[in-house]
């Protein structure tokens, strides 16, 4: 069995430190990507809400037009 020396332990620790640094970098990249996705989802949600509000206004206007023209069908 190979003898464990301080130099061997030091080499392994240096490699481990480099691997941990790589994991940290990947973590930062993933966090940035998730934040970008979150921002896009919020923007889409706001767009959908705006579409619903426009549709509600159009529905209200159509109801007023129908009632003024007396073309409302009994429900």
C-alpha positions in Angstrom: 0.0 0.0 0.0 1.3 3.5 -0.9 2.5 5.6 2.0 0.4 8.7 2.7 2.5 11.8 2.8 1.8 15.4 3.3 2.6 16.1 -0.3 0.0 13.5 -1.5 -2.6 15.0 0.8 -1.8 18.5 -0.4 -2.2 17.4 -4.0 -5.6 15.8 -3.3 -6.8 18.9 -1.4 -5.7 21.2 -4.2 -7.7 19.1 -6.7 -10.7 19.1 -4.3 -10.4 22.9 -4.0 -10.5 23.3 -7.7 -13.5 21.0 -8.0 -15.4 23.0 -5.3 -14.6 26.2 -7.1 -16.0 24.7 -10.3 -19.2 23.7 -8.5 -19.5 27.2 -7.1 -19.2 28.7 -10.6 -21.8 26.3 -11.9 -24.1 27.2 -9.0 -23.8 31.0 -9.8 -24.6 30.3 -13.5 -27.6 28.2 -12.6 -28.8 30.9 -10.2 -28.5 33.5 -12.9 -30.4 31.3 -15.4 -33.2 30.7 -12.9 -33.5 34.4 -12.2 -33.7 35.1 -16.0 -36.5 32.4 -16.3 -38.3 33.9 -13.3 -38.2 37.4 -14.9 -39.6 36.0 -18.2 -42.4 34.2 -16.3 -43.3 37.4 -14.5 -43.4 39.3 -17.7 -45.6 36.7 -19.4 -47.9 36.7 -16.4 -48.2 40.5 -16.6 -48.9 40.3 -20.4 -51.7 37.7 -19.8 -53.2 39.9 -17.1 -53.2 42.9 -19.5 -54.9 40.8 -22.1 -57.6 39.8 -19.6 -58.2 43.4 -18.6 -58.5 44.5 -22.3 -61.0 41.6 -22.9 -63.0 42.6 -19.8 -63.2 46.2 -21.1 -64.3 45.0 -24.6 -66.9 42.7 -23.0 -68.3 45.6 -21.0 -68.4 47.9 -24.0 -70.1 45.2 -26.1 -72.7 44.7 -23.4 -73.4 48.5 -23.4 -73.7 48.5 -27.2 -76.0 45.5 -27.2 -78.3 47.1 -24.5 -78.4 50.4 -26.3 -79.3 48.7 -29.6 -81.8 46.5 -27.7 -80.4 43.3 -29.2 -79.7 41.6 -25.9 -81.2 38.0 -25.9 -83.0 36.9 -22.8 -80.9 34.5 -20.7 
